[in-house]
Amino acid sequence: MLVTFVTLAALFGALAFTRYPTDVLFFGAVTTLLLTGVIEPAEAFLGFSHPVIFTLASLYVIAAGLKDCGALHWISHLLLGNPNTERKALLRLLMPAGLLSSVLNNTAVMAMFIPTVQQWAKKLGFSNSRFLMPLSFITILGGMLTLIGTSTNLIVSGLGESEYGIKIDFFAPALVIAPLLPIAAFYLVFFSKKLLPTSADLTSPESIERQYRVAFKVIPGQGLDGKSISEAGLRHLKHGFLSDIERNQKLISGVAPEMVLEDGDVLLFIGGPECASDLRNIRGLEPAEGASEKLFVPNKQRCLSEVVLSNDFPYLGRSVRESAFRTNYNAIVLAVAKKGKKATGKIGDITLEMGDTLLLESGDDFVKQYQYRKDFLLVSRLNNSTRTDHQKAPTAISILALVILLSAFSIFPIAISAMLGAGLMIATSCVTASIARRSVDLTVLSVIGCSFALGTAIIKTGAAASLGEALIYLASGYPLVALLSVYVTTNILTELVTNNAAAILMVPISSSIANTLGVNFEPFLIVVMIAASASFLTPIGYQTNLMVQGPGGYQFKDYFKLGLPITVLCAIGTVVLSPLIWPF
């Protein structure tokens, strides 16, 4: 038991305080348990053959098919409309997003909605910071409605059936979440405006939620030498402003409109991502620090893209220069935003961190090539005028509906239904085989497979029973208080490690508690299922929260302010409703 406790403590500490990849740390923990004889090889690898692994992999392919053929984009534009107030806009946004995330991976839903919402909010004249965090929260809640809405629900239901003989119905989580969802939506619609940051003047460059500092150089012999700032058309830019000029290694601030440009000047602009797009179209300017001429893509095939760095980005903690973006991704870093604000200093010297938003110049196929790479949480193209072919959208939607019906009415197990849906997506050309392979998140599947082995270890060594007894002691033997302690412990673990790992580790501990108290285990399963996904207090607790931090320009405190009431709502609602629906 001591080896198991030490291994788990080391794993949690490494996850919380180091930058090593999550899957590597989990593999290390399982290897330690194997080498010390705590678990046998068959027990270590059993999780990788669990139906949950195949179900999740298939659902990734289904989500990729819906996204690639434009079905998600088509649905979002159909439902969003043109509301005339922020509250009506939020209402139009939250309901379809919540319902979509109940049958699709919420990360895929967010990846589709973020660029759509940015364009939609801009068209309506609203700040997108009022929409993106509520969107993340509602997709988290919506994902809890069904067994396939989030990987955590699948894992807990799979464990319940395979290890404890408890079968959870497809819509069972909705019995708890459905009453809470409209309350949360009402709160987000009416209080987001008060609690989330925004600027009064949405047209000024300073008000842009996602600011960059971009540097462009005056190309010798291209006609700008000798022209004033005004004559060059750089005085009244729509999406940014000229802040400084570097000339002969000297910085000139407070640039006057009559100041004359010289060949070789480096012009420093501050503004939104569209500012760089506007500057690329001015003859005589080129990116100053990006070595754009070394990008092996013809000028006509270049575009601007934004990416949000994930925890799997291999160059975290290194500078832009050390990351060799042009070599590794055939893209040039034009600017970096940290938590929605411009990063200062020379581009090449900026240290890259998880959650940073990068403005890139790349080939027009960059988004398609890297949208499923685990290096980035989000990849979106700016001002994308490429028309999406929606011809296959009805087919993809029909396949999704088929998977839901087969699972909901128990015609086939969820794993078989999902695998059938993934096969149909490829067979009907809704998604290509290559994109289907790239869409599968191997990191998540690896962590889940290893987590099963850790779960086996804490049961086998008696660690689950010991931890369960500790929680019972804290709960003074009352089942309802014990249920609350399980919720709080699971929720804290989710913030420290991952939602999937927290769920797998807490299921056997909850089983031990239920057995000791002599009560029904089912409400404990539901509580673990919901608590493991209910992460609203930090940007790092859930992937969708981190995805919107850069684009929305949010600070850590913004998540806490908006997320605390929803966290309390979910905790009280889940602990009260679960034993009413599944009595002790």
Buried (B, 14 or more C-beta within 10 A) or exposed (E): BEBBBEBBEBBBEBBEEEEEBBBEBBBBBBBBBBEEEBBEEEBBBBBBEBBBBBBBBBBBBBBBBBBBBBBBBBBBEEBBEEBEEBBBBBBBBBBBBBBBBBBBBBBBBBBBBBBBBBBBBBEBEBBBBBBBBBBBBBBBBBBBBBBBBBBBBBBBBBBBBEBBEBEBBBBBBBBBBBEBBEEBBEBBBEBBBEBBBBBEEBEEBEBBBBBBBBBBBBBEEEEBBEBBBEBBEBBEBEBBBBBBBBBEEEEBEEBEEEBEBBBBBBBBBBBBBBBBBBBBEBEBBBBBBBBBEEBEBEEEEBBBBBBBBBBBBEBBEEBBBEBEBBEEBBBBBBBBBBBBBBBEEBBBEBBBBBBBBBBBBBBBEBBBBBBBBBBBBBBBBBEBEEEBEEEBBEBBBBBBEBBBEBBBEEEBBBBBBBBBBBBBBBEBEBBBEEBBBBBBBEBBBBBBBBBBBBBBBBBBBEBBBBBBBBBBEBBEEEBBBBBBBBBBBBBEBBBBBBBBBBBBBBBBBBBBBBEBBEBBBBBBBBBBBBBBBBBBBBBBBBBBBBBBBBBBBBBEEBBBBBBEBBBEBBBEBBBEBBBEEBEB
